[in-house]
Every structure is written in structure tokens, then in C-alpha cells.
Amino acid sequence: MTLLQKGDSVGLISCSDGLFPEERAKIEKIERVLGAAGLQTRRAHTLFRRTGTPFSGTPEERASELMRLFSDNAIRAIFDVSGGDSANQILPYLDFARIRRADTPFVGISDLSVINNAVFACSGAAAWHYRIKNLAGPFAEQQKRIFRETFLASAPSPAFDYHWLRGSGMAGVTIGGNIRCFLKLAGTDYFPDPAGKIIFLEALGGGPARIASLLAQLDQLSVFRSCAGVLLGTFTAMEAGKQTPAIERLVLGITEKYGLPVAKTEQLGHGEDARCLPIGKMISL
């Protein structure tokens, strides 16, 4: 069964920081690509940042627009095109019971990790770690194929390459995403139970010291003690600068006492060529 079919409508929204006005051309290109795939797009009113603010609306307005998209039976998926810092502002204003009934995939990465995981934790619905803006990036042709395989066809799961750093297999429901943003949920009702889960982690910025501190926080939350394994995506700044200790060494060190299986992929994260990972669904590696 496919997530989308030709003729379906999809929503575009900015639940984190609003888009800059100069990004209108990129949104229009995404809409053309989706149209060529047989999909119609509907923009939320909270898409571009308002004058004098980094936000596309107040937290209540952004949440209201998101719930409007979830409540529209014609919209079969919601793609968040934003990123930044402010997505967690909207969480108290979401109706998770309605989200559960809607059964509409929410798709986003980076700061949207807070919504991906909150949706799963509070409604049981799955979300998707994927950046639709890659359809207008330097790997657009490759991304069109990835989009079709993920959302318009029954692609095998997992649809990405990986290699083992420790162990040779793991299975479980995936949670996580951008490590910094995921940890915004720590201590809240929006943080998913890590027991028996595969923890997916990636990052855009941050050197070894910052990432080590975030890994320590996950350990102090007993995430590594209770999870089934760790899947590492790309850690863009660290890997581009070849900074040491490398992410592989940091994660293997902090999880050694638990003997956790750890896998690494270069195809999930902030890269313009990145693929898609479900959050809140069972996968087996």
C-alpha cells in the first residue's frame, strides 16, 4: 500500500521558523515537482515569516494551521518545509486525538524532530524524517526518484544503505532524529518511551564536545540502557571537518557498557541527497 496516490492533495507548512521571502521560488519549484507527480499542494497560511519576526505566526496560529491540515480529509500528507528552533512552541496547542484519527503522515526533519516524536508519543501515529525541500536542491533528480519510491510506491524497508559498527542486527520501532532537537522533549510528556526502540540520531551543527554532551544526556535519561539499538545518520559539521573524536567513536564509547548494536548510514540526515526514515514504525536491520 502506498502513502500517496496520483490526484491526492498534500499540505505545506512551517511549524518551526518561517521561511524567508526569497525562498518563494524554491517553494514554487517544489509545487511544480509535486504537480508533475500528480499531486496537488495546499499551502498553510503559516508558511513565510512575518515582518519583524522569525515566525510564520504565533505558536497558537501555527498549531491551528497544522490542525486545519490534519482535519482536511482531502489532504493525505503534510510536509513541513521549515527548520530552526521554534517547533516545540506549538506542542501544547495540538490535538493529538484528532491527529490519531486523521491518520495523515507528517513529514519533516531537523527541528521538526520534536513534532515527529511528539506525534508518535502522544497519538501513536507514525511520522517521517524527510526533507521535501531536497526536491528543489542540487540532487533534485535523484530526490524525485526517492520521493516516488517512498511516497508513491511500495518501497522496501529500510530503503537506505548502512554498515555495522557493533553487532549484526536489530529490530524495533524507530524514534529520534536530530539529536539536539529530540532532546528538547526530555522531561516532557512528548518524549517517547525508548524501551525496545531503535534510536536514530543525526545532526547538522555541533562539534565533538557538544555532541558528547548530548549523548551523555541521553545516557542519563536511561535511553541507551533500555533501547534496542542505535542507528546513526550523518553528523554534518563533524564529518565535513573530520573532527575528532569521530561520532562513531563517541557513540561506541558511551554505549559499550550496554553492548548495544550500532549501525551507521550516510543516507539519512541533513544531506541534500538524504533518504526517508519512518519515526514510530517497526524496522529491521
N, C-alpha and C positions, 0 to 999 in steps of 0.2 A: 504494500500500500504506500502510495506517495503522499508527501506532506501537502503538495500543491498540485493543481491541475490547470491546464490552459483555460483561461476565462475567469480564474479566481482573481479576487482583489486582495492587495496587501497594503498595510499601513506603514508610513514612515513617520518617525517621531524622534525628538531629542529629550530624553529624560534626565540626562546629565547636563553638562554645559551646552548652551545653544550654539548652533553653527554660526560662523562669521558670514556676513553678506556676500563676500567674494566666493563662498562655496556653493552659491546657487547653480553655477554652471555644472558642478560635479553632481549635484542632486538631479539636475535635468538629464545628465548623461545616464545616471542610474535608472531613471524613469524610462528612458529610451531603450536601454538594455532589457529591462523587465518587460516593457511593451513588446519587444521583438520576441520574447519568450512566451508571449500570450497572456501576460499578467497585467492587470490594471493596478494603478497606485492611487492611494488616497493619503494626502498629507495631513498630519495633525496641525492644529493651529500653533502648537508649541514646537517649532522646528528651528527657527533662526533667533539668535539672541536679540533682545530688545536694547534700544539705545541706553547707554549708561549702565549696563549690567551684563554679566556673563551668562545670564539665564534666558531661556526662551519663555519663561513665565514663572510665577511663584510656585513653590512646591505643590500647593493645592491645585493650581491650574495645570501643571504638568501631569499630576496624578489623575486629574479629571479627564484630560485628553487621552491618557493611556486607557482609562476605564471606558471611555467612549469607544475606542477602537476595539477593546475586548468585548464590548456589548453589541457591536455591529456584526450581525450574523453573516453579512456578505464578506467580511474581512477574514481571510483564512490564515494569515500570519502577520506578525508585527515586527518590523525591522527598525531597530534603534540605530541611528546614524551618528550619535553623539559620543562623547567621551569626556574625560576631565576629572572632576572631583565631586560633583553635587548630586549624583543619583540617589544617594541614601536619604536625601531630604524628603523624597516623595513617599517613602515606605509607610509611614503611619496613615497615609490617606488612601491606600489601596484596599480594594475589596477582594480579599483572597478567595472567598467563597464563590464570588462571581467569576473570578479568573479560573477556578477549578471547573465550573460549569461550562465556561466558554470553550475550553479545550483548543485554544488558539496558540500556536507556538510564538514565544517571544524570543527574539534573536538579537544578540549584541555581544560586544567584548569589552575589555578594559574596565572602565568604571561601571559598566553595566553588569559586571560580575556580581554586584550587590543585588541587582534585581533578579538575575538568573537564579541565584541561590535562595533568595527570599521567596521567590515564586515556588520553587520546589519545597522549601522547608515549611511554608505556610499553606500551600494548596495541594502539594503532591504532584503538580503538573511539571512536565519537563520544559526546559528552555534550551537554547542553542548558543554555543560560543562560536560566533562567526561575525565577520565584519563585511557588511554588504557594500561599504564604500570601496572595497577592493575591486568591485566591478568597474570602477572608473579610475583605477590605478595603473601602474606600469605593467602589471601582469593581467590585464583585463581579459584577454582572450583565454588564458588558462583559467581565470576565475569564472568565466561564463560556463566552462565545462564543469568545474567544481560545483557551481550553483545548480546546474541542471542535474548532476548526479546526486546531489544532496537533497534537493527540494522537489525536483520534478521527475525523479526516477527512484527506483528501489536500489540504492547503492548498498554494497556490502558494508558491514560494520565490524571493525573500525576501518575507515577509508583513508588511512594515513600510514606512513612508514615509521617504524620505531626500532630501537635496539635496546638490549637489556644491559643495565649496569649492575644489577643484583637479581638473582632469581631467574625464572624462565616462564612464569605465568602468573596472572592474577585476574580476578573477575569481581565485579561489583558495580553498584550504581555510582556514577561519577558526580563529584561535587568540586567546587573550587573555581579557578580561573586566574585572573590577575591577583597575585599574592597580596599586594598592598590593599587592593580594594576588597578582596574577600575578607580580609581581617577587620575591615570596618564593621562587620557583622558580629564580631566576637563579643560575647556577653549579652547579646540581644536575642529576642525570640525569632529573629530572622536567620540565625546561624544554623545550618543543617547539622543533624546528628552525624558525626563522622564514623560511627561504628560500622565496620564491614564495608565501608565505601572506598572507592578509588579516589585519591586526592590528586586533582590536576592543578598544576602550578605553572605560571609563566609571568613574565614581567617585561615592561618596556624600559623604564629607567632604574637606576639604583646600582651601586657597586657592591662588592663582596660584603662590606661591613653592614650596609643596610639590609641586604638580603639575608645575611646571617642572623640579624636581629629579628626579622620577620619569621624565619624558620624556628628560632628559639621560642617566639610567641606561640606558634602552632604547637610546638612540643609541650609548652607549659599549659596549653589548653587540652592536653592529652589526645590531640588529633593523631599523632603518629603511633601512640600506644594502642589506639583502637581501630585504626583504618586497615584496609586490606592490602594497600599498596599505594605507590606514588607514581604518577605519570608527569614527567617534566616536559614542558614545551620550550619555546625559545625565551631566553633572557637577553633581550636585545642589546642593551648598553654593555653589559658584562662581556657578552660574546663578541661584539664588534670591537671592543678594546682589548680583547684577550686578557681580561683582568683575572688576577689570581688571589685567593683560591677560586677555581672554577666552580660553577654551580653544581656540577656532578660531585665534586669532592665535598662541598658543603652539605649536600643532601645525604650522600652516603655516610658521612661522619655522624650527623645528628640522628640518623635512623639505624645505625649499626646495632645498637643495643636491642632493637626490636626485630632484627633480621628481615626487615620489610623488603619485598620485591620492589625494584625501582626500574622504570623504563624511561627512555629519552626519545623525543621526536623533534625534528627540525621543521615539522609541517603544521604546528599549532602554536599560535601566539599572535604577535603584532605584525608579523611579516606580511608584505603585500601579496605574497603567494600562499598564505596560510589556508588551511582547510577548516573543516567544521567538526565540532565535538558536542554531543548532547550532554547537557547537565541535568541530572535527575533520571537518567536511564541506565539500564544494565549494559555493560560492555564486557567483553572477554578478550584478554590479550595473551 
